[in-house]
Amino acid sequence: MFKKLTLSALLLAGSLFANSEVNVYSHRHYDTDKELFKMFEDKTGIKVNVVKADASALIKRMQSEGQNSPADVLITVDAGGLFQAKNQGLLQSIDSEYLIANIPEKLRDKDNQWFALTKRARVVLHTLDSTVPNELKTYEDLADPKFKGKIMIRSSNNIYNQSLLAAVIAHHGEEYALQWAKGVVANMAKEPKGNDRYQVTAIANGIGEIAIANTYYVGQMVDNKDVAQAEAVKKVKILFPKFEKGGTHINVSGTGVAKYSPNKDNAIKFIEFLASPDAQKLFAQANFEYPVLQNIEASDVVKSWGTFEDDTISMNVLGENNKLAVKIFDQANWK
């Protein structure tokens, strides 16, 4: 009942905010987002102005702009970026009954300074004729010497890998995480390079046997205009590993209201819209992401991969352990 009232109020408010705006600093770069922003404009009359860059550049920009920053909303593709923005004092707590009621506690900041919009799992992909499914069940297994020369994974400066190691730290502590990272380095098929799709394409072409990638990248490879990607993804299969005492590692794309937002009310309406059922359906269907709302179905492509249980740790921990994860990567000589 509350959900319907809140979303109805959002639409009704559109007539009151004609000719107003919301300024969005976004690390996301998907056509889906353009469609969602247009939907929000049409429903509310609030114009969406977008500045795109990676999270670190946007955070530096907000720092340099200070109290004069025009930013109303920050969107990142990883919990680590959201934590960093909060830690730098660039976000503010917001009081949204809708967001608090509908986004699970472990998928939002403990002080309500940021909220997840979508989930993505970091999974294992293997070649179709591989024996990996019989031998690899957990993330811990990735460091087993029996996988020497088989793993394709991107560099340590990638935030997705940093968050994965942050989760290893949360489950096992610093010393274990260092030995695990060293084990994965020893098992690499070649020195890290390229994005997640590069890793998948590599194993499909006989370089290594195990690729680590985010699920939505795999979805984007299906029916891709790039024939090499579309053909590569047909030669691999997804395996959902889990932590020994947890579930499958997930990360989030999320958002928060900027500390000095000049259009705070519009910013909150914008974020509530992105967490609405209509927006969540589009995130899921068009961009192969997992919705954060209950009872929103994943796309048919995503459902074809099977199901998994989310890991138990809070997204807050991924940010809290980020600096330590970067340090451990250096110690492990993970390029």
C-alpha positions as CSV (number, residue, x, y, z in Angstrom):
1,M,0.0,0.0,0.0
2,F,2.8,2.4,1.0
3,K,4.7,1.6,-2.2
4,K,1.7,2.6,-4.4
5,L,1.1,5.8,-2.5
6,T,4.8,6.8,-2.7
7,L,5.1,6.2,-6.4
8,S,1.8,7.9,-7.1
9,A,3.0,10.9,-5.2
10,L,6.1,10.9,-7.2
11,L,4.1,11.2,-10.5
12,L,1.7,13.8,-9.1
13,A,4.7,15.9,-8.0
14,G,5.8,16.2,-11.7
15,S,3.4,19.0,-12.4
16,L,4.9,21.0,-9.4
17,F,8.4,20.6,-10.6
18,A,8.1,21.5,-14.3
19,N,11.2,23.4,-15.6
20,S,13.2,22.0,-12.6
21,E,16.2,19.7,-12.9
22,V,18.4,17.1,-11.3
23,N,22.2,16.9,-12.0
24,V,23.5,13.4,-12.2
25,Y,27.2,12.4,-12.0
26,S,27.2,8.8,-13.3
27,H,29.8,6.1,-13.8
28,R,27.2,4.0,-15.6
29,H,27.4,4.1,-19.4
30,Y,24.4,2.0,-20.6
31,D,21.6,2.8,-23.1
32,T,19.2,1.5,-20.5
33,D,20.1,4.4,-18.3
34,K,19.3,6.9,-21.1
35,E,15.9,5.3,-21.5
36,L,15.3,5.4,-17.7
37,F,16.3,9.1,-17.5
38,K,13.8,9.9,-20.3
39,M,11.1,8.0,-18.5
40,F,11.7,10.0,-15.4
41,E,11.6,13.3,-17.3
42,D,8.3,12.4,-19.0
43,K,6.7,11.3,-15.7
44,T,7.9,14.2,-13.5
45,G,8.8,17.1,-15.8
46,I,12.2,17.2,-14.1
47,K,15.1,17.5,-16.5
48,V,18.0,15.1,-16.1
49,N,21.4,16.5,-16.8
50,V,24.2,13.9,-16.9
51,V,27.9,14.1,-16.4
52,K,29.7,10.8,-17.2
53,A,33.1,9.6,-16.0
54,D,34.6,6.8,-13.9
55,A,33.8,7.0,-10.2
56,S,37.3,8.2,-9.1
57,A,37.1,11.1,-11.6
58,L,33.6,12.1,-10.5
59,I,34.6,12.0,-6.8
60,K,37.7,14.2,-7.5
61,R,35.5,16.6,-9.4
62,M,33.0,16.8,-6.5
63,Q,35.9,17.4,-4.1
64,S,37.3,20.2,-6.2
65,E,33.9,21.8,-6.7
66,G,33.2,21.8,-3.0
67,Q,30.1,23.6,-1.8
68,N,29.6,25.0,-5.3
69,S,29.2,21.6,-6.9
70,P,26.1,21.3,-9.1
71,A,25.9,17.6,-8.5
72,D,22.7,16.3,-7.0
73,V,23.2,12.5,-7.5
74,L,26.2,10.3,-7.7
75,I,25.9,6.9,-9.4
76,T,28.7,4.3,-9.3
77,V,29.1,0.7,-10.5
78,D,30.6,-0.6,-7.3
79,A,30.0,-0.5,-3.6
80,G,33.7,0.6,-3.1
81,G,33.1,3.8,-5.0
82,L,30.0,4.6,-2.9
83,F,32.0,4.0,0.3
84,Q,34.8,6.3,-0.9
85,A,32.4,9.1,-1.7
86,K,30.8,8.8,1.7
87,N,34.2,8.6,3.4
88,Q,35.2,11.8,1.6
89,G,32.1,13.6,3.0
90,L,30.5,13.9,-0.5
91,L,27.2,12.4,0.3
92,Q,24.4,13.1,2.7
93,S,21.9,11.0,4.6
94,I,18.4,11.0,3.2
95,D,15.1,10.2,4.8
96,S,13.2,8.1,2.3
97,E,10.7,5.7,3.7
98,Y,10.3,4.1,0.3
99,L,14.0,3.3,-0.1
100,I,14.4,2.0,3.4
101,A,11.3,-0.2,3.2
102,N,12.2,-1.7,-0.2
103,I,16.0,-2.0,-0.4
104,P,17.5,-4.7,1.8
105,E,19.6,-3.5,4.7
106,K,22.8,-5.2,3.5
107,L,22.4,-3.4,0.1
108,R,22.4,0.1,1.5
109,D,24.6,2.3,3.6
110,K,24.1,2.0,7.4
111,D,23.6,5.8,7.6
112,N,21.3,5.9,4.5
113,Q,23.8,7.9,2.4
114,W,23.7,5.5,-0.5
115,F,21.4,2.7,-1.8
116,A,21.9,-0.1,-4.2
117,L,20.0,0.0,-7.5
118,T,21.1,-3.3,-9.1
119,K,23.1,-6.4,-8.2
120,R,25.7,-8.3,-10.3
121,A,27.4,-11.5,-9.3
122,R,31.1,-12.1,-9.9
123,V,31.2,-15.7,-11.2
124,V,33.4,-18.3,-12.8
125,L,33.0,-19.2,-16.5
126,H,34.5,-22.4,-18.0
127,T,34.7,-24.0,-21.3
128,L,32.0,-26.5,-22.2
129,D,34.2,-29.6,-22.1
130,S,36.0,-28.6,-18.9
131,T,36.2,-30.6,-15.7
132,V,36.1,-27.4,-13.7
133,P,32.5,-27.9,-12.4
134,N,33.6,-31.1,-10.7
135,E,36.7,-29.5,-9.1
136,L,35.8,-25.9,-8.3
137,K,33.0,-25.1,-5.9
138,T,34.2,-22.1,-3.9
139,Y,36.1,-18.9,-4.4
140,E,38.7,-20.3,-2.0
141,D,39.3,-23.1,-4.6
142,L,40.6,-20.5,-7.1
143,A,43.9,-20.5,-5.2
144,D,44.3,-24.3,-5.5
145,P,47.5,-25.2,-7.4
146,K,45.6,-27.7,-9.5
147,F,44.3,-24.8,-11.5
148,K,47.8,-23.6,-12.4
149,G,47.9,-21.9,-15.8
150,K,44.1,-21.9,-16.1
151,I,42.7,-18.6,-14.7
152,M,42.0,-15.5,-16.8
153,I,41.2,-12.5,-14.7
154,R,41.6,-8.7,-15.0
155,S,44.1,-6.5,-13.2
156,S,44.3,-5.6,-9.5
157,N,43.4,-2.0,-10.2
158,N,39.9,-3.1,-11.2
159,I,37.3,-2.2,-8.6
160,Y,35.4,-5.5,-9.1
161,N,38.5,-7.5,-8.2
162,Q,39.2,-5.3,-5.3
163,S,35.7,-5.9,-3.9
164,L,36.1,-9.6,-4.4
165,L,39.3,-9.6,-2.4
166,A,37.6,-7.3,0.2
167,A,35.0,-10.1,0.6
168,V,37.8,-12.7,1.0
169,I,39.2,-10.5,3.8
170,A,35.8,-10.3,5.4
171,H,35.4,-14.1,5.4
172,H,39.0,-15.1,6.3
173,G,41.1,-12.2,7.5
174,E,44.2,-10.4,6.1
175,E,46.8,-13.2,6.2
176,Y,44.5,-15.7,4.4
177,A,43.6,-13.2,1.8
178,L,47.3,-12.6,1.0
179,Q,48.0,-16.3,0.5
180,W,44.8,-16.6,-1.6
181,A,45.8,-13.7,-3.8
182,K,49.3,-15.2,-4.3
183,G,47.6,-18.5,-5.1
184,V,45.4,-16.9,-7.8
185,V,48.4,-15.1,-9.3
186,A,50.3,-18.4,-9.5
187,N,47.3,-19.9,-11.3
188,M,46.9,-17.2,-14.0
189,A,47.1,-18.3,-17.6
190,K,48.8,-15.0,-18.5
191,E,49.4,-11.5,-17.0
192,P,46.1,-9.6,-16.4
193,K,44.9,-7.4,-19.2
194,G,41.5,-6.4,-20.7
195,N,38.0,-6.2,-19.3
196,D,35.7,-9.1,-18.2
197,R,34.6,-9.8,-21.7
198,Y,38.2,-10.2,-22.8
199,Q,38.6,-12.9,-20.1
200,V,35.6,-14.8,-21.4
201,T,36.7,-14.5,-25.0
202,A,40.2,-15.7,-24.1
203,I,39.1,-19.0,-22.6
204,A,36.7,-19.6,-25.5
205,N,39.7,-19.3,-27.8
206,G,41.8,-21.7,-25.8
207,I,43.8,-19.3,-23.5
208,G,43.2,-20.7,-20.0
209,E,40.1,-22.6,-18.9
210,I,38.6,-20.4,-16.1
211,A,37.4,-16.8,-16.5
212,I,36.2,-14.5,-13.7
213,A,33.6,-12.0,-14.8
214,N,30.5,-10.1,-13.7
215,T,27.2,-11.7,-14.9
216,Y,25.9,-8.6,-16.7
217,Y,28.9,-8.6,-19.0
218,V,28.1,-12.1,-20.0
219,G,24.6,-11.1,-20.8
220,Q,25.9,-8.3,-22.9
221,M,27.9,-10.7,-25.0
222,V,24.8,-12.6,-26.0
223,D,23.5,-11.4,-29.5
224,N,26.3,-8.9,-29.5
225,K,27.0,-7.0,-32.7
226,D,30.6,-8.0,-32.1
227,V,30.6,-11.4,-33.7
228,A,33.7,-12.5,-31.8
229,Q,31.9,-11.9,-28.4
230,A,28.7,-13.5,-29.5
231,E,30.5,-16.6,-30.7
232,A,32.7,-16.8,-27.6
233,V,29.9,-16.8,-25.1
234,K,28.4,-19.8,-26.8
235,K,31.5,-21.8,-25.9
236,V,31.4,-21.2,-22.2
237,K,29.1,-21.9,-19.2
238,I,28.6,-20.0,-15.9
239,L,29.4,-21.6,-12.6
240,F,28.2,-19.8,-9.4
241,P,30.9,-20.4,-6.8
242,K,30.3,-19.5,-3.2
243,F,32.4,-18.8,-0.1
244,E,32.9,-21.7,2.2
245,K,30.8,-20.1,4.9
246,G,28.7,-17.8,2.7
247,G,27.1,-17.4,-0.7
248,T,28.0,-16.1,-4.2
249,H,29.9,-12.8,-4.2
250,I,27.7,-9.9,-5.4
251,N,28.4,-6.3,-5.9
252,V,26.1,-3.4,-6.6
253,S,25.6,-0.4,-8.8
254,G,24.2,2.3,-6.5
255,T,23.6,5.9,-5.8
256,G,23.4,8.6,-3.2
257,V,22.5,12.3,-2.9
258,A,25.4,14.7,-3.1
259,K,26.4,16.6,0.1
260,Y,25.7,20.0,-1.4
261,S,22.9,19.1,-3.8
262,P,21.1,22.2,-5.0
263,N,18.0,20.1,-5.9
264,K,17.8,17.7,-3.0
265,D,14.0,17.0,-3.3
266,N,14.4,16.2,-7.0
267,A,17.4,14.0,-6.3
268,I,15.4,11.9,-3.8
269,K,12.5,11.6,-6.3
270,F,15.0,10.5,-9.0
271,I,16.6,7.8,-6.8
272,E,13.1,6.6,-5.7
273,F,12.2,6.3,-9.3
274,L,15.3,4.2,-10.1
275,A,14.3,1.9,-7.3
276,S,10.6,1.7,-8.6
277,P,9.2,-1.5,-10.1
278,D,9.1,0.0,-13.6
279,A,12.8,1.0,-13.5
280,Q,13.9,-2.2,-11.9
281,K,12.2,-4.2,-14.6
282,L,14.1,-2.3,-17.3
283,F,17.5,-2.7,-15.4
284,A,16.8,-6.5,-15.3
285,Q,15.4,-7.0,-18.8
286,A,17.6,-4.7,-20.9
287,N,20.9,-4.7,-19.0
288,F,21.0,-8.2,-17.6
289,E,21.4,-7.0,-14.0
290,Y,19.7,-8.5,-10.9
291,P,17.0,-6.2,-9.4
292,V,17.3,-5.1,-5.8
293,L,13.5,-5.1,-5.4
294,Q,11.7,-8.3,-4.4
295,N,9.4,-9.9,-6.9
296,I,11.0,-8.4,-10.0
297,E,12.1,-11.2,-12.4
298,A,15.5,-11.4,-14.0
299,S,15.6,-11.5,-17.8
300,D,15.2,-14.9,-19.6
301,V,18.9,-14.9,-20.5
302,V,19.9,-14.4,-16.8
303,K,17.4,-17.0,-15.6
304,S,18.8,-19.5,-18.0
305,W,22.1,-19.5,-16.0
306,G,20.5,-20.8,-12.9
307,T,20.1,-19.5,-9.4
308,F,22.4,-18.8,-6.4
309,E,22.3,-17.4,-2.9
310,D,23.8,-14.0,-2.3
311,D,26.8,-13.9,0.0
312,T,26.0,-12.9,3.6
313,I,28.2,-9.9,4.0
314,S,27.0,-6.3,3.8
315,M,28.1,-4.1,0.9
316,N,29.4,-1.7,3.5
317,V,32.2,-4.2,4.2
318,L,33.4,-4.1,0.6
319,G,34.2,-0.4,0.9
320,E,35.7,-0.7,4.4
321,N,38.1,-3.4,3.2
322,N,39.1,-1.7,-0.1
323,K,42.3,0.0,1.0
324,L,43.5,-3.3,2.6
325,A,42.6,-5.2,-0.5
326,V,44.7,-2.9,-2.7
327,K,47.6,-3.3,-0.3
328,I,47.3,-7.1,-0.4
329,F,47.2,-7.1,-4.2
330,D,50.5,-5.2,-4.3
331,Q,52.1,-7.6,-1.8
332,A,50.9,-10.6,-3.9
333,N,52.4,-9.0,-7.1
334,W,49.0,-9.1,-8.8
335,K,49.6,-6.8,-11.7
